[in-house]
Amino acid sequence: MTDPTSPSENASVAALLAQRSREDRNALLDELVTVLSGVVPDVQVERALLRRHVTSIRLPVAGYAYVLKRSPDGSFEPSRQQEVRGVVVRTVPMEIDAFLAELGLALDAELRRTDKGRKALERWLNSTSSD
């Protein structure tokens, strides 16, 4: 039985992503990579050659691929891709807040589905609540 006051029970990934994007958007991609690369299968990360910061992350979740790119001017280019048999058939550009809300809901469901995901979610929520 889980602790009823556990942060993972009271917080959602969507709410956490929205909060973190308001606090520090530059760290958002790096944080997503750190938390999700070992949990969500097939995460693709692109990094800049010289400074090695994250320039793009692609997260396949629940039949879609959520793509967040950082352009050279520092702005974000979020989109959702629909794939059929490994081929992208549709790309929908999104506003960053709508993207983070939708991604958060999808990740919340995906991470809570597996034991490994629940543990990663718990670690992430605990690390962000102590900041």
N, C-alpha and C positions, 0 to 999 in steps of 0.2 A: 504494500500500500504506500502511496506517495504522501509526502508531507503536504497538507492542505494549504500551507502558506508558501510553498515553493515558488520562486520567481517564474519558473517555466509554466506554472499553472496560471499565474496572474498576468503574465505579459505575453504578447504575441510578437511574432517576427515582424509583422507589418508595422505595428506600433514602434518597435525598436528601430526598424529601418528608417521610418519617418523622423524619429527623434535624432538619430545619428546623422541623417542627411542635413538636418537643420544645424547641427552642431559643427560638423566638419566634413564637408563634401569631399575634400581632397583625400581624406583618409578612408572614405566609404569603399572604394574599390579594393584597397589593400585589406580592409577588414573583411569584406565579403570573401576574398580569396583565402585568407587565413582560416576563416571558420568553415567554409564550404568545400574547399578543395579535397579534403579527406572524407567528406560525408556524402556529397552529391556526386554520383558517378558521371564520368565524361565531362567534367567542368573543363573548359578551355580558357587559358589565360594567355594574354599577349603582354609583353613588357617592352619598354623602350630599350634600345641598345645601350645607350650611354649611362643613363642614370638608373636603369633597371626598375623604374616605377611601373606600376600596372597601367596599361593603356586601354585594356579591354578585357571583359570577362563574359563568357557565354555559359549560361546555366540551363541545361535541359531538365525541365520539370513538368510532369503531368501532361505530356504530349506537345508541349511548346518549348521553345528555346528563348530564354530571356537574355538579351544582349545589352550590355552597358559599356559604351565606349567613351573615352575621354579625348576630346579633340585637343589640338596643340594650344588653343587659347584657354584651356582649362574647363570649358563647358562640357556637359554630358549629352550624349546622343543615345537615349534609351529606345529599345524596340522589342517587340515580341514577334518571333518567327513561328509559323506553323509548318511542321514537317510531315511529309508523307513518305514512308520508306526511305528515310535518310535524305530526302530532297526538300529544300525549302520551297514551299509553294506560295507563301504569302509572308510579307514583312509589314508589320504595322508600327510606324513611328509613334512614340508616346511621350507625354509630358513626364518629367522626372517624378513628380509626386504620385501620379496615377500608376506609373511603372513600379515604384517602390511598394505601393499598397498592394498591387496585384501580385508582384513577386513575393512579397511577404506572406500573403495568404497561401500561395502555392507552396512555398518553402515550409511554412508552419505545418501544413498537412503532411508534406513529404517527410520532414524531419521527425515528426511525432509517430510516423508509421513504423520506424525501425528502432531497435534498441540503441544502435550506434548513433543514429540521428538524434534520439532523445538525449543521449549523453552529451553530444556536441552542442545541442541547443541549450542544455542546462549550463555547460561551461561558459558559453557565450553570454547568456543572460546574467550569470553570476559575475562575469568579468565586467560587463557594462554597468551593472547596478552598483558596483563598488567604485566606479570612476568619480 
